Amino acid sequence: MAEGFELKADVRERTGKGAARALRRTEMIPAVIYGNNEPPLAIAIPWKQTTLALYAGGFKTHVWSIDVGGKTIQALARDYQRDPVKERLLHVDFLRVTARSRVTVDVPVSFVSEDECPGISQQDGVLNVVAHSVSVEAGATTIPEHIEVSLAGLEIGATIMSDQVTLPSGVTFTHEEAFTIATITAPVEEVVEDEAEEHTEVPTTGDDAEAGEDGADTTESDGENQ
């Protein structure tokens, strides 16, 4: 289970673009909590703490415990907006969850036992990752930190399919059909081509050719040889 975030929030009395801009000037950002058959709740959350969580990883898969006026609400961050130029966090949407909630989330894939993979450790093969993350359905409060994929025993040419992966209890792939997660491919041989020296012949005029043959020193030139 992924470790969660804790956050204190204030209820927003005013909404709209003007109110949001004024809020951001105080180092707070607007957010909303919705879902679980309850009305949406407009809140203000600290910009710095939320931004640190965004870059810490697991922003959309870790459960948030949000303290709003002394009441703790469990939620998942479902979406967020950032300034397209400054990339500053502008707004966050949270979904209320409980221990009984099931959600669909993208979870990163973690490859293990690379030293036990003959295709990589002995045959100099390359791990070609097709899916860096996978879409799964899981309990909202038991979302795995990552999906572990073992490379043990795999040789060059092996393909790792989703139906070969053992998922944690209560977790299922959202795709019904099996899909490729990674392959072990042969090393790419580096082709070194010898670069032939290019010799450029400078065409000579008839007069120059004659001068060269006679070995005479010409005092007049048409400008090409100067």
C-alpha positions as CSV (number, residue, x, y, z in Angstrom):
1,M,0.0,0.0,0.0
2,A,1.3,3.4,-0.9
3,E,2.0,5.9,1.9
4,G,-0.4,8.8,2.1
5,F,-0.2,12.6,2.3
6,E,-1.6,14.8,5.1
7,L,-2.9,18.2,4.4
8,K,-4.8,21.0,6.2
9,A,-7.3,23.0,4.2
10,D,-9.7,25.9,4.6
11,V,-13.2,26.1,3.2
12,R,-13.5,28.6,0.4
13,E,-16.2,31.1,0.8
14,R,-15.7,32.6,-2.6
15,T,-15.2,30.9,-6.0
16,G,-14.5,32.1,-9.5
17,K,-11.4,33.4,-11.4
18,G,-11.0,36.6,-9.4
19,A,-11.2,34.8,-6.0
20,A,-8.8,32.1,-7.3
21,R,-6.2,34.7,-8.3
22,A,-6.5,36.5,-5.0
23,L,-6.1,33.2,-3.2
24,R,-2.9,32.3,-5.1
25,R,-1.4,35.6,-4.1
26,T,-1.5,34.3,-0.5
27,E,0.5,31.2,-1.4
28,M,-2.7,29.1,-1.3
29,I,-4.4,27.4,-4.3
30,P,-8.0,26.5,-4.9
31,A,-9.1,22.9,-4.8
32,V,-12.4,20.9,-4.7
33,I,-13.4,17.6,-3.1
34,Y,-16.2,15.7,-4.8
35,G,-17.7,12.2,-5.0
36,N,-19.1,9.6,-2.6
37,N,-22.6,11.0,-3.1
38,E,-21.8,14.2,-1.3
39,P,-21.9,17.8,-2.6
40,P,-18.6,19.2,-3.9
41,L,-16.6,21.0,-1.2
42,A,-14.5,24.0,-2.3
43,I,-11.3,24.3,-0.3
44,A,-8.0,26.2,-0.2
45,I,-4.8,24.3,0.2
46,P,-1.2,25.4,0.8
47,W,0.7,25.8,-2.5
48,K,4.2,24.8,-1.2
49,Q,3.2,21.6,0.6
50,T,1.0,20.5,-2.3
51,T,3.8,21.2,-4.8
52,L,6.3,19.2,-2.8
53,A,3.9,16.3,-2.8
54,L,3.5,16.6,-6.6
55,Y,7.2,16.1,-7.2
56,A,7.6,13.5,-4.4
57,G,5.8,10.8,-6.5
58,G,2.5,9.1,-6.0
59,F,0.5,12.3,-6.3
60,K,-2.5,10.5,-7.8
61,T,-2.1,7.1,-6.2
62,H,-1.5,8.0,-2.5
63,V,-4.4,8.6,-0.3
64,W,-4.7,12.2,1.1
65,S,-6.0,12.8,4.6
66,I,-7.3,16.3,4.3
67,D,-8.2,18.1,7.5
68,V,-11.0,20.6,6.8
69,G,-12.2,22.4,9.9
70,G,-11.2,19.5,12.2
71,K,-12.9,16.9,10.0
72,T,-10.6,14.5,8.2
73,I,-11.6,13.6,4.6
74,Q,-9.8,10.8,2.8
75,A,-9.4,11.5,-0.9
76,L,-7.4,10.8,-4.1
77,A,-6.0,13.5,-6.3
78,R,-7.7,12.8,-9.6
79,D,-6.6,15.9,-11.6
80,Y,-4.6,19.1,-11.4
81,Q,-3.8,22.1,-13.4
82,R,-0.5,24.0,-13.8
83,D,0.4,27.2,-15.5
84,P,1.5,26.4,-19.0
85,V,4.4,28.7,-18.9
86,K,5.7,28.8,-15.3
87,E,4.3,25.3,-14.5
88,R,3.1,26.5,-11.2
89,L,0.4,24.4,-9.6
90,L,-2.9,26.2,-10.0
91,H,-5.8,23.8,-8.9
92,V,-6.4,20.3,-7.7
93,D,-9.5,18.0,-7.9
94,F,-9.9,15.4,-5.1
95,L,-12.2,12.4,-5.1
96,R,-13.6,11.3,-1.7
97,V,-12.8,7.6,-1.0
98,T,-13.4,5.1,1.8
99,A,-12.0,1.7,2.6
100,R,-14.7,0.2,0.4
101,S,-14.1,2.4,-2.7
102,R,-12.5,0.9,-5.8
103,V,-10.8,3.1,-8.2
104,T,-8.9,2.9,-11.5
105,V,-5.4,4.3,-11.4
106,D,-2.1,4.2,-13.4
107,V,0.6,2.5,-11.3
108,P,4.3,2.5,-12.3
109,V,6.0,-0.8,-13.2
110,S,9.1,-1.9,-11.3
111,F,11.5,-4.5,-12.8
112,V,13.4,-6.8,-10.4
113,S,15.9,-9.6,-10.5
114,E,17.8,-8.2,-13.5
115,D,21.0,-10.0,-12.2
116,E,19.1,-13.3,-12.6
117,C,18.1,-12.6,-16.2
118,P,20.5,-14.5,-18.5
119,G,19.4,-12.4,-21.5
120,I,20.8,-9.3,-19.8
121,S,23.5,-10.5,-17.4
122,Q,25.0,-13.1,-19.7
123,Q,24.0,-12.4,-23.2
124,D,24.2,-8.6,-23.1
125,G,20.6,-8.2,-24.1
126,V,18.6,-5.0,-23.6
127,L,15.4,-4.5,-21.6
128,N,12.9,-2.8,-23.9
129,V,10.1,-1.4,-21.7
130,V,6.8,-1.1,-23.5
131,A,4.7,-0.1,-20.5
132,H,6.3,2.1,-17.9
133,S,3.0,2.2,-16.0
134,V,-0.2,0.1,-16.1
135,S,-3.8,0.8,-15.5
136,V,-5.2,-1.2,-12.6
137,E,-8.4,-1.4,-10.5
138,A,-7.7,-1.5,-6.8
139,G,-9.2,-0.5,-3.4
140,A,-8.7,3.2,-2.9
141,T,-6.9,2.7,0.4
142,T,-4.8,-0.2,-0.8
143,I,-3.3,1.0,-4.1
144,P,0.1,-0.6,-4.6
145,E,3.2,1.6,-4.8
146,H,4.2,-0.2,-8.0
147,I,3.6,-3.4,-10.0
148,E,6.6,-5.7,-9.6
149,V,7.7,-7.6,-12.7
150,S,10.5,-10.2,-12.4
151,L,13.1,-10.7,-15.1
152,A,14.5,-13.9,-13.5
153,G,15.2,-16.7,-16.0
154,L,14.4,-14.6,-19.2
155,E,16.6,-14.9,-22.2
156,I,17.0,-12.8,-25.4
157,G,13.7,-12.9,-27.3
158,A,11.5,-13.2,-24.3
159,T,8.3,-11.2,-24.1
160,I,6.7,-10.3,-20.8
161,M,2.9,-10.2,-21.1
162,S,0.5,-8.8,-18.5
163,D,-1.0,-12.2,-17.9
164,Q,2.4,-13.5,-16.7
165,V,2.5,-10.9,-13.9
166,T,1.3,-11.7,-10.4
167,L,-0.7,-8.8,-9.0
168,P,-1.2,-8.0,-5.3
169,S,-4.4,-9.3,-3.8
170,G,-7.5,-7.3,-4.8
171,V,-5.7,-5.6,-7.8
172,T,-6.7,-6.4,-11.4
173,F,-5.7,-5.0,-14.7
174,T,-8.3,-2.8,-16.4
175,H,-7.5,-4.3,-19.8
176,E,-9.2,-7.7,-20.3
177,E,-6.8,-8.8,-23.1
178,A,-3.2,-9.5,-22.3
179,F,-0.8,-6.8,-23.4
180,T,3.0,-6.5,-23.7
181,I,4.9,-5.0,-20.8
182,A,8.5,-5.5,-21.9
183,T,10.8,-7.5,-24.1
184,I,14.4,-8.7,-23.9
185,T,16.1,-7.8,-27.2
186,A,19.5,-8.6,-28.7
187,P,22.2,-5.9,-28.3
188,V,22.4,-3.5,-31.2
189,E,25.7,-3.8,-32.9
190,E,27.4,-0.5,-33.5
191,V,28.5,-0.3,-37.2
192,V,31.6,1.8,-37.6
193,E,32.0,3.0,-41.1
194,D,35.4,4.2,-42.4
195,E,35.0,7.6,-43.7
196,A,36.8,7.9,-47.0
197,E,38.7,11.0,-47.5
198,E,37.0,13.2,-50.1
199,H,39.4,14.7,-52.6
200,T,38.0,17.5,-54.6
201,E,39.7,18.2,-57.9
202,V,40.0,21.9,-58.8
203,P,39.4,22.2,-62.5
204,T,42.1,24.0,-64.3
205,T,41.8,26.1,-67.4
206,G,43.7,25.3,-70.5
207,D,46.1,28.1,-69.9
208,D,46.9,26.9,-66.4
209,A,47.4,23.4,-67.7
210,E,49.9,24.6,-70.2
211,A,51.7,26.7,-67.6
212,G,51.9,23.7,-65.3
213,E,53.3,21.5,-68.0
214,D,55.9,24.0,-69.1
215,G,56.8,24.9,-65.5
216,A,56.5,28.6,-66.5
217,D,55.7,31.3,-63.9
218,T,52.6,33.1,-65.2
219,T,52.2,36.7,-64.2
220,E,48.6,37.1,-65.3
221,S,45.7,35.4,-63.7
222,D,41.9,35.3,-64.2
223,G,41.4,35.4,-60.4
224,E,40.5,31.8,-59.7
225,N,44.0,31.0,-58.4
226,Q,44.4,34.0,-56.1
